[in-house]
């Protein structure tokens, strides 16, 4: 079967490299991870709204990220759970220390 002129190969739209972005799959040519797209989708954003939210990402890139997620759902759900756990741990450590960080102690009173 011959290739049709003008068609794009979607195989390179999503990349994952060990050591880059924690090995999390991302939209090639952007810093946007598939998990970021999925987080917005889970909040109820449509693909068009995700494009509006994420600077420099096209509709076809968002659809590629969604397709990648659904093709690898089990692995991606485990990755998202691990990222959520790491975020919660870091937030708990940050809230617990406070030393050298003024973001939690900003007062609006004078």
C-alpha positions, 0 to 999 in steps of 0.5 A: 500500500502506498502512502497518500501525499499530504498525510502526516504520520502521527507516530512521533506526536507523543514522546517519552525519554528516560530522565526527561520530565521524569520519563512522563510522556509529553507532546513532542516539541512542547513542554506539555505532558500527556498527564497535564492534558488528562488533568484538564480533561478530567476537570471537564475541559473540552479539547478546544478548551485545553488548546485555549488553556495551554499556550502553543498546543494545537487541537491535533496535539491534544487529540494525540495526547488523549489517544495516547492516554486511552491506548495506554490507560492502565500505565498512564493511570498508574503514572498519574497516581504516582505524580499525585502522590509525589505532589501531595508529599511535596506539598505536605513537606512544604507546609510542614517546614516553612523555613525560608519560604514566605508564601504561606505567611503573607499577610494582607493586614498592615 
